[in-house]
Amino acid sequence: MLYKDMALMLALFFNPFGFDAVQYSLLLLTGSLWKANFVLYCIAGSFFGLYIWFTKSLNKFGKSE
């Protein structure tokens, strides 16, 4: 499995598939639903960004997978 696939898989886990499992833990840690949501969206966004970055960098070298 390539890094781009792993990044996409993690992004999809954090938003929304793994959302409820992690949400409760973050809610207890931060004490605020808004802060917990913000953290989750930042994590998911960073993994989507990594997926795009890995895809573009692999296409430069002529590899699509």
N, C-alpha and C positions, 0 to 999 in steps of 0.2 A: 504494500500500500504506500502510495506516495504522500508526501507532506500536504499537498493540496487537497487530497481526498480526506486526510485526517482533519485538516482545518475545517473543511465543509461539514464533516460529520459532527465535530464538536460544536460548530455554530448552530447546527440544527438541533443538537441535544439541548443546548442552553436556551434556545428560543424557538419554539415553545415546548418541545417534548420533555426535557428534563426540568422544565420551569418549576413545577410544583414541588419536586424533591429538593431543589436547591433554594427555592423561595422561602421555605419555612426556616431553614438554617440562617439565611441572610437576614430574615426578619428578626430572629432572636439576637443576632450579632449587632445589627444596626439600630434596632428598636423603632424602625420606621419603614412602612411599606414603600414609600416613595424612594427612599435611599436604596432599599433592596432591589426594587425594579430598575433603578438607574444602574446599579452594579451589574445586574444581569444583562441589560441591553448593551452596556459597554463591553462585557465579555463576548457576547454574541457578535457584536459589530467588529471587534478585533479579529475574531476568527473568520468572519466573512471577508474582511480585508486581507487576511493572510491567504485565503483561498484565491482571491483575485490576483494578489501579488505572485503567488507560486505559479498560477496558470500563465500569467504574462511572462514570467522568467523562463518557464519551460518552453513556451512557444518561441522564444528567442533562439533557443538551441535546437529547434526543430523536433522536439519531443512533445507529443500531445498527451501522453500518459505518464 
